[in-house]
Amino acid sequence: MATGETKILFTGPTGAGKTTAIRALSQVGSFADSQFGEGGEAPPPPFDYGEYWESGTPVRMYGAPEQKRFDFMWKVLADEAMGLVVLLDHHRPDPAADALRYVQSFDGLARRGACVVGVGRFDGARAPGLRAISSRLETAGYRVPVLEIDVRRKADMQLLMQTLVSMGRREVPAIGMTPAVTPLLSN
């Protein structure tokens, strides 16, 4: 990574919204858009990529592929990354286990950089709640913010990035717009 750049890694199960989240934040489109077109014209790329600039500093966003055949890329993508965004789909069978799996898979990055978990398709009436997901991570030794988000909403994704920044472990430029959403830890 070139000096003066910031690299953020997005991970989570297939369908959690990595591509959509990166598209919501990127100021230059995304790798999937520019290389492979829309509408299923070609297989999806092995990882997502997008970027934005904050105070003249490029922030590069990479989406880690879920497929087992790309596991080798996880370490490559995590190298020099300054932050980790774990995206979850609350409608999956066990989102708390998913959270733990992905944070543990990127243990080095989660412990040396900033880390935040965003839970999409959240249904407050369905278990586990956000507090239960957070508690599961904390029991394993990870103090990670867990937020309800909609990956399609730029404001929600900005909130995740601002949360990443506010953790204070590393200097990660945030997108300079105040989000219209507040984190919920209701369950």
C-alpha positions as CSV (number, residue, x, y, z in Angstrom):
1,M,0.0,0.0,0.0
2,A,1.3,3.4,-0.9
3,T,2.2,5.9,1.7
4,G,-0.8,8.2,2.6
5,E,-3.4,5.6,1.7
6,T,-5.8,3.9,4.0
7,K,-7.0,0.4,3.4
8,I,-10.3,-0.9,4.9
9,L,-11.3,-4.6,4.6
10,F,-15.0,-5.6,4.4
11,T,-15.9,-9.2,5.1
12,G,-19.0,-11.3,6.0
13,P,-21.0,-14.2,4.6
14,T,-22.3,-14.3,1.0
15,G,-25.3,-12.0,0.7
16,A,-24.5,-9.8,3.7
17,G,-23.9,-6.8,1.4
18,K,-20.2,-6.3,0.9
19,T,-20.6,-5.2,-2.7
20,T,-23.6,-3.0,-2.0
21,A,-21.8,-1.3,1.0
22,I,-18.7,-0.6,-1.0
23,R,-20.8,0.8,-3.9
24,A,-22.7,3.0,-1.4
25,L,-19.4,4.6,-0.2
26,S,-17.2,4.6,-3.3
27,Q,-16.7,7.8,-5.2
28,V,-15.4,6.0,-8.3
29,G,-17.8,3.1,-8.8
30,S,-16.7,-0.3,-7.8
31,F,-14.4,-3.0,-9.2
32,A,-17.4,-5.2,-10.0
33,D,-19.1,-2.3,-11.9
34,S,-16.0,-1.3,-13.9
35,Q,-14.6,-4.7,-14.7
36,F,-17.6,-7.0,-15.0
37,G,-20.6,-4.9,-15.9
38,E,-24.1,-5.2,-14.5
39,G,-26.9,-7.8,-14.8
40,G,-24.9,-11.1,-14.6
41,E,-22.8,-10.6,-17.8
42,A,-19.9,-12.3,-16.2
43,P,-19.1,-14.1,-13.0
44,P,-18.5,-11.8,-10.0
45,P,-15.0,-10.7,-9.3
46,P,-13.1,-12.5,-6.6
47,F,-13.2,-9.4,-4.4
48,D,-14.9,-6.0,-4.4
49,Y,-13.0,-2.7,-4.6
50,G,-14.0,0.9,-4.2
51,E,-12.4,4.1,-3.0
52,Y,-13.2,7.6,-1.7
53,W,-11.1,10.5,-0.6
54,E,-11.1,12.3,2.7
55,S,-8.9,15.4,3.2
56,G,-6.8,14.4,0.2
57,T,-6.2,10.9,1.5
58,P,-7.4,7.9,-0.6
59,V,-9.4,5.3,1.3
60,R,-9.3,2.0,-0.5
61,M,-12.1,-0.5,0.4
62,Y,-11.7,-4.2,-0.4
63,G,-14.4,-6.8,0.0
64,A,-13.0,-10.2,1.0
65,P,-14.5,-13.1,-1.0
66,E,-16.5,-15.6,0.9
67,Q,-15.8,-18.6,-1.3
68,K,-13.4,-21.2,0.2
69,R,-11.3,-21.2,-2.9
70,F,-10.3,-17.6,-2.2
71,D,-9.3,-18.1,1.4
72,F,-5.6,-17.4,0.5
73,M,-6.6,-13.9,-0.4
74,W,-7.8,-13.1,3.1
75,K,-4.3,-12.7,4.4
76,V,-3.2,-10.7,1.4
77,L,-6.2,-8.3,1.8
78,A,-5.7,-8.0,5.5
79,D,-2.0,-7.0,5.2
80,E,-1.6,-3.3,5.8
81,A,-5.3,-2.8,6.3
82,M,-6.1,-0.3,9.0
83,G,-9.7,-1.3,9.7
84,L,-12.2,-4.2,9.4
85,V,-15.9,-4.0,8.7
86,V,-17.8,-7.2,9.3
87,L,-21.2,-7.3,7.6
88,L,-23.9,-9.7,8.8
89,D,-27.3,-10.8,7.5
90,H,-29.6,-11.0,10.5
91,H,-31.8,-13.5,8.7
92,R,-29.1,-16.2,8.6
93,P,-29.4,-19.1,11.0
94,D,-26.8,-17.8,13.6
95,P,-25.6,-14.2,13.0
96,A,-23.7,-14.2,16.3
97,A,-21.7,-17.3,15.2
98,D,-21.1,-15.5,11.9
99,A,-19.8,-12.4,13.7
100,L,-17.4,-14.5,15.8
101,R,-16.2,-16.5,12.8
102,Y,-15.3,-13.5,10.7
103,V,-13.7,-11.5,13.5
104,Q,-11.7,-14.6,14.5
105,S,-10.7,-15.2,10.9
106,F,-9.2,-11.7,10.8
107,D,-7.9,-11.8,14.4
108,G,-4.7,-10.0,13.8
109,L,-6.4,-7.1,12.0
110,A,-9.3,-7.0,14.6
111,R,-6.8,-6.7,17.4
112,R,-4.3,-4.3,15.8
113,G,-6.7,-2.1,13.9
114,A,-10.2,-0.8,14.3
115,C,-13.1,-3.2,13.9
116,V,-16.9,-2.7,13.6
117,V,-19.8,-5.1,12.9
118,G,-22.8,-4.0,10.9
119,V,-26.0,-6.1,11.1
120,G,-28.2,-5.8,8.0
121,R,-31.8,-7.0,7.5
122,F,-32.2,-6.6,11.3
123,D,-35.4,-7.7,12.8
124,G,-35.6,-6.7,16.5
125,A,-38.2,-9.3,17.2
126,R,-35.9,-12.1,16.1
127,A,-33.0,-13.5,18.2
128,P,-30.2,-12.8,18.6
129,G,-30.4,-9.1,19.3
130,L,-27.5,-6.7,18.8
131,R,-26.5,-7.0,22.5
132,A,-26.3,-10.8,22.2
133,I,-24.1,-10.6,19.2
134,S,-21.9,-8.0,21.0
135,S,-21.8,-10.2,24.1
136,R,-20.7,-13.3,22.1
137,L,-17.8,-11.3,20.7
138,E,-16.9,-9.9,24.0
139,T,-16.9,-13.3,25.6
140,A,-14.3,-14.3,23.0
141,G,-12.2,-11.3,23.9
142,Y,-13.3,-8.8,21.2
143,R,-14.8,-5.4,22.2
144,V,-16.4,-4.5,18.9
145,P,-19.2,-2.1,18.2
146,V,-22.3,-3.8,16.7
147,L,-24.7,-1.6,14.8
148,E,-27.9,-2.1,12.9
149,I,-27.4,-0.9,9.3
150,D,-28.9,-1.0,5.8
151,V,-26.0,-1.5,3.4
152,R,-28.0,0.3,0.7
153,R,-28.0,3.5,2.7
154,K,-24.9,5.7,2.3
155,A,-25.7,7.3,5.7
156,D,-25.6,3.9,7.4
157,M,-22.3,3.0,5.8
158,Q,-20.9,6.4,6.8
159,L,-21.9,5.7,10.3
160,L,-20.0,2.4,10.2
161,M,-16.9,4.3,8.9
162,Q,-17.2,7.0,11.5
163,T,-17.5,4.4,14.2
164,L,-14.4,2.7,12.9
165,V,-12.6,6.1,13.2
166,S,-13.9,6.9,16.6
167,M,-12.4,3.7,18.0
168,G,-9.2,5.6,18.1
169,R,-6.9,2.7,17.5
170,R,-5.7,4.0,14.2
171,E,-6.2,7.1,12.1
172,V,-8.7,6.1,9.5
173,P,-10.2,9.0,7.5
174,A,-14.0,9.1,7.8
175,I,-16.4,10.3,5.1
176,G,-17.1,13.9,6.0
177,M,-20.9,13.7,6.2
178,T,-23.0,13.4,9.3
179,P,-25.1,10.3,9.1
180,A,-28.9,10.4,9.7
181,V,-28.8,7.2,11.6
182,T,-27.9,6.3,15.2
183,P,-26.6,3.0,16.4
184,L,-29.2,0.8,18.2
185,L,-28.3,-1.7,20.9
186,S,-31.9,-2.6,21.9
187,N,-31.8,-6.3,22.5
